[in-house]
């Protein structure tokens, strides 16, 4: 039998969903259904949500920053016998005591349009314009440069990092084509290699060929050709030992990004 969790927010619910997703990964084989309920700000919306949670035997996880709405939700959950978990209230209380100031209690505060917002937008635009080897001159302006053969998650990783404000470019490694000279002229601390195990890459490329309606024996998806590509990339990585090489095999983008940013943080500290 599957369980249900309602994620309730007075903004988008993105923050709470990330926390819940991370926690659920620790429970292998669970069949939990998650429903995000954003923009919950009125008492009517709260009442409707609690009724649905009671009907479905759900857990309510919430990040309502307004104390009135939060207390209403908790009271109604208690009266209906619905389990609830407040992710934001205790944290705000602790931070208010620590900082010695009162919280603004402004819904959606994480999504205000400010300098950081425009910085992230600029980073996303930079990643789009610097994807898959486009505009090699951009490499000198990048914070992070990803290098790897096709299907090593260069583009999704670039996008993920860009959404966190990093200017990211990526360069494909293609047999028979020399990487751009600009790659070796920039600060080599910026460059990160991405590698993948051949079995995993074979499965990914076969699925890609099938989705495109192309023959399975196309060179792109042939195991022998894949092995040669991996060896080619390995040779370039070995010739540039200063580049950290991250194995993306069977890893989520978030996990790869976490390892990369940890390396970057250590390097930035030692500059």
Buried (B, 14 or more C-beta within 10 A) or exposed (E): EEBBBBBBBBBBBBBBBEBBEEEBEEEEEEEEEBBBBBBBBEEEBBBEBBEBBBEBEBBBBBBBBEEEBBEBBBEBBEEBEBEBBBBBBEEBEEEEEEEEEEBEBEBBEEEEEEEEEEEBBEBBEBBEEBBEBEBBEBBEEBBBBBBBBBBBBBBEBBBBBBBEBBBBBBBBBBEEEEBBEBBEEBEEBBBBBBBBEBEBBBEBBBEBBEEEEEEEEBEBBBEEBBEEBBEBBBEBBEEBEEBBBBBBBEBEBEEBBEBBBEBBEEEEEEE
